[in-house]
Amino acid sequence: MKDKNLPNDYNTLSLEDLTREANKMIEELENQKNLENSIKNYQNLLKLNSIIEKKFQKDVRNINEKTKEKILKITSKKNAK
């Protein structure tokens, strides 16, 4: 799903901030009476979820890379002794 219809500042927010925003959207959906607005808001929530998933996957990759670098650094120090 394309996430270009959501505000650009979503790309700069942290996972925690994006999660808070998603929770706000969920609360609004739960309280809405108008089905037409609910559909639009639900679609926006799905787009936001896609952004959160992408950001989470990127963070996981970064963590894995840093962990590998640290392991290599530790093992190279150990082998140098």
N, CA, C and O of each residue as an XYZ file, in Angstrom:
324
protein
N       0.842     -1.183      0.000
C       0.000      0.000      0.000
C       0.887      1.248      0.000
O       1.866      1.324      0.743
N       0.539      2.203     -0.825
C       1.324      3.429     -0.921
C       1.120      4.271      0.328
O       0.007      4.393      0.840
N       2.239      4.861      0.818
C       2.113      5.712      1.988
C       2.376      7.173      1.639
O       2.708      7.974      2.513
N       2.225      7.520      0.347
C       2.504      8.893     -0.060
C       1.388      9.860      0.321
O       1.604     11.072      0.293
N       0.209      9.369      0.675
C      -0.900     10.250      1.030
C      -0.837     10.718      2.483
O      -1.591     11.606      2.879
N       0.038     10.139      3.264
C       0.179     10.542      4.655
C       1.176     11.691      4.753
O       2.004     11.875      3.861
N       1.098     12.454      5.820
C       2.037     13.575      5.976
C       3.489     13.113      5.929
O       3.825     12.037      6.425
N       4.350     13.940      5.324
C       5.764     13.609      5.188
C       6.473     13.506      6.534
O       7.474     12.799      6.652
N       5.967     14.200      7.544
C       6.647     14.172      8.833
C       6.577     12.791      9.489
O       7.309     12.531     10.444
N       5.712     11.904      8.995
C       5.675     10.543      9.525
C       7.004      9.836      9.307
O       7.402      8.996     10.113
N       7.687     10.169      8.232
C       8.961      9.530      7.938
C      10.053      9.966      8.906
O      11.057      9.271      9.061
N       9.868     11.097      9.548
C      10.887     11.595     10.473
C      10.599     11.211     11.920
O      11.455     11.397     12.786
N       9.413     10.678     12.197
C       9.040     10.322     13.562
C       9.657      8.998     13.989
O       9.965      8.146     13.155
N       9.832      8.838     15.282
C      10.349      7.579     15.818
C       9.244      6.532     15.823
O       8.069      6.849     15.634
N       9.636      5.284     16.041
C       8.647      4.206     16.118
C       7.636      4.465     17.231
O       6.445      4.197     17.075
N       8.119      4.987     18.350
C       7.221      5.261     19.476
C       6.189      6.317     19.109
O       5.008      6.185     19.429
N       6.649      7.374     18.430
C       5.732      8.444     18.016
C       4.721      7.934     16.990
O       3.541      8.280     17.045
N       5.194      7.110     16.058
C       4.287      6.550     15.050
C       3.255      5.633     15.703
O       2.090      5.616     15.305
N       3.687      4.877     16.698
C       2.763      3.987     17.413
C       1.706      4.797     18.152
O       0.530      4.433     18.160
N       2.126      5.895     18.770
C       1.157      6.769     19.453
C       0.141      7.323     18.454
O      -1.055      7.387     18.739
N       0.632      7.720     17.289
C      -0.254      8.256     16.251
C      -1.242      7.188     15.791
O      -2.423      7.475     15.595
N      -0.761      5.955     15.619
C      -1.642      4.855     15.221
C      -2.699      4.611     16.293
O      -3.864      4.375     15.972
N      -2.303      4.665     17.558
C      -3.267      4.473     18.650
C      -4.340      5.562     18.651
O      -5.509      5.294     18.931
N      -3.927      6.800     18.334
C      -4.908      7.889     18.237
C      -5.903      7.607     17.116
O      -7.106      7.814     17.274
N      -5.388      7.133     15.985
C      -6.263      6.821     14.853
C      -7.248      5.713     15.230
O      -8.424      5.767     14.867
N      -6.763      4.721     15.953
C      -7.637      3.617     16.374
C      -8.738      4.134     17.284
O      -9.898      3.752     17.130
N      -8.392      4.997     18.229
C      -9.405      5.570     19.123
C     -10.448      6.354     18.336
O     -11.645      6.250     18.603
N      -9.986      7.140     17.362
C     -10.919      7.913     16.543
C     -11.846      6.990     15.759
O     -13.043      7.253     15.646
N     -11.293      5.919     15.222
C     -12.116      4.957     14.478
C     -13.166      4.318     15.379
O     -14.313      4.129     14.973
N     -12.770      3.993     16.590
C     -13.705      3.361     17.522
C     -14.850      4.293     17.894
O     -15.947      3.827     18.205
N     -14.613      5.600     17.867
C     -15.620      6.568     18.289
C     -16.427      7.160     17.138
O     -17.379      7.902     17.380
N     -16.072      6.852     15.896
C     -16.761      7.454     14.755
C     -18.088      6.775     14.458
O     -18.248      5.563     14.604
N     -19.018      7.596     14.040
C     -20.337      7.108     13.651
C     -20.485      7.059     12.128
O     -21.242      6.246     11.597
N     -19.763      7.929     11.439
C     -19.870      8.055      9.989
C     -19.016      6.992      9.305
O     -17.790      7.021      9.409
N     -19.650      6.064      8.614
C     -18.951      4.959      7.966
C     -18.003      5.446      6.870
O     -16.917      4.891      6.705
N     -18.396      6.464      6.130
C     -17.546      6.976      5.042
C     -16.216      7.491      5.594
O     -15.157      7.197      5.038
N     -16.268      8.249      6.671
C     -15.035      8.739      7.304
C     -14.241      7.582      7.893
O     -13.010      7.599      7.871
N     -14.923      6.593      8.411
C     -14.246      5.446      9.004
C     -13.409      4.712      7.969
O     -12.292      4.281      8.255
N     -13.949      4.572      6.773
C     -13.223      3.878      5.707
C     -11.949      4.645      5.355
O     -10.879      4.049      5.230
N     -12.059      5.945      5.198
C     -10.880      6.764      4.873
C      -9.851      6.697      6.002
O      -8.655      6.542      5.753
N     -10.320      6.812      7.230
C      -9.401      6.779      8.366
C      -8.756      5.413      8.519
O      -7.582      5.313      8.874
N      -9.520      4.361      8.254
C      -8.964      3.017      8.332
C      -7.888      2.826      7.265
O      -6.858      2.206      7.532
N      -8.113      3.347      6.069
C      -7.104      3.260      5.013
C      -5.842      4.021      5.410
O      -4.730      3.567      5.142
N      -6.013      5.178      6.048
C      -4.849      5.927      6.539
C      -4.116      5.156      7.624
O      -2.888      5.184      7.695
N      -4.868      4.474      8.462
C      -4.247      3.655      9.504
C      -3.431      2.524      8.886
O      -2.341      2.212      9.368
N      -3.942      1.915      7.836
C      -3.201      0.855      7.148
C      -1.905      1.402      6.532
O      -0.865      0.744      6.567
N      -1.985      2.588      5.980
C      -0.791      3.215      5.408
C       0.232      3.521      6.496
O       1.430      3.302      6.318
N      -0.255      4.029      7.618
C       0.638      4.317      8.741
C       1.274      3.027      9.246
O       2.457      3.008      9.586
N       0.503      1.962      9.295
C       1.036      0.673      9.720
C       2.155      0.225      8.786
O       3.155     -0.336      9.233
N       1.987      0.469      7.504
C       3.023      0.114      6.529
C       4.311      0.890      6.807
O       5.406      0.331      6.744
N       4.173      2.166      7.111
C       5.339      2.997      7.441
C       6.021      2.462      8.695
O       7.248      2.386      8.751
N       5.228      2.092      9.701
C       5.779      1.569     10.949
C       6.539      0.275     10.677
O       7.640      0.083     11.194
N       5.963     -0.607      9.875
C       6.627     -1.872      9.554
C       7.956     -1.635      8.842
O       8.955     -2.273      9.173
N       7.976     -0.734      7.876
C       9.204     -0.437      7.142
C      10.276      0.129      8.074
O      11.442     -0.261      8.010
N       9.861      1.050      8.936
C      10.809      1.655      9.873
C      11.325      0.607     10.856
O      12.512      0.600     11.184
N      10.458     -0.265     11.324
C      10.860     -1.327     12.240
C      11.864     -2.251     11.560
O      12.885     -2.594     12.156
N      11.592     -2.658     10.328
C      12.508     -3.534      9.602
C      13.861     -2.861      9.390
O      14.903     -3.511      9.483
N      13.846     -1.572      9.107
C      15.095     -0.828      8.937
C      15.877     -0.799     10.244
O      17.091     -1.002     10.250
N      15.182     -0.547     11.347
C      15.837     -0.530     12.655
C      16.414     -1.899     13.012
O      17.505     -1.987     13.576
N      15.686     -2.960     12.685
C      16.173     -4.315     12.954
C      17.446     -4.580     12.155
O      18.404     -5.144     12.685
N      17.462     -4.179     10.888
C      18.661     -4.359     10.059
C      19.841     -3.599     10.648
O      20.956     -4.120     10.694
N      19.602     -2.359     11.102
C      20.672     -1.558     11.694
C      21.209     -2.211     12.962
O      22.418     -2.241     13.188
N      20.315     -2.727     13.778
C      20.737     -3.402     15.004
C      21.571     -4.634     14.670
O      22.601     -4.880     15.299
N      21.130     -5.404     13.686
C      21.881     -6.599     13.279
C      23.269     -6.238     12.766
O      24.247     -6.907     13.100
N      23.362     -5.195     11.965
C      24.656     -4.768     11.437
C      25.589     -4.324     12.555
O      26.762     -4.700     12.572
N      25.078     -3.532     13.482
C      25.898     -3.068     14.599
C      26.345     -4.230     15.470
O      27.481     -4.252     15.945
N      25.463     -5.190     15.680
C      25.803     -6.358     16.484
C      26.909     -7.159     15.810
O      27.861     -7.581     16.468
N      26.791     -7.370     14.512
C      27.831     -8.100     13.774
C      29.168     -7.377     13.860
O      30.207     -8.009     14.053
N      29.148     -6.057     13.717
C      30.380     -5.268     13.812
C      31.015     -5.419     15.188
O      32.230     -5.581     15.299
N      30.205     -5.367     16.227
C      30.733     -5.497     17.586
C      31.296     -6.891     17.825
O      32.337     -7.039     18.465
N      30.623     -7.899     17.320
C      31.113     -9.273     17.473
C      32.449     -9.437     16.762
O      33.375    -10.040     17.303
N      32.550     -8.896     15.538
C      33.809     -8.963     14.800
C      34.924     -8.233     15.533
O      36.063     -8.698     15.574
N      34.593     -7.108     16.098
C      35.580     -6.327     16.847
C      36.061     -7.103     18.072
O      37.258     -7.137     18.359
N      35.137     -7.719     18.785
C      35.495     -8.487     19.982
C      36.340     -9.706     19.605
O      37.347     -9.994     20.251
N      35.925    -10.416     18.557
C      36.667    -11.612     18.161
C      38.029    -11.270     17.601
O      38.980    -12.030     17.787
N      38.144    -10.143     16.918
C      39.468     -9.746     16.400
C      40.406     -9.358     17.544
O      41.603     -9.635     17.478
N      39.884     -8.731     18.574
C      40.704     -8.406     19.762
C      41.136     -9.688     20.461
O      42.279     -9.815     20.900
N      40.220    -10.625     20.556
C      40.501    -11.892     21.213
C      41.563    -12.677     20.443
O      42.443    -13.289     21.049
N      41.484    -12.663     19.124
C      42.455    -13.373     18.281
C      43.807    -12.682     18.261
O      44.834    -13.323     18.037
N      43.811    -11.366     18.496
C      45.066    -10.607     18.498
C      45.917    -10.931     19.721
O      47.136    -10.762     19.692
N      45.280    -11.396     20.798
C      46.009    -11.703     22.030
C      46.691    -12.976     21.861
O      47.372    -13.438     22.776
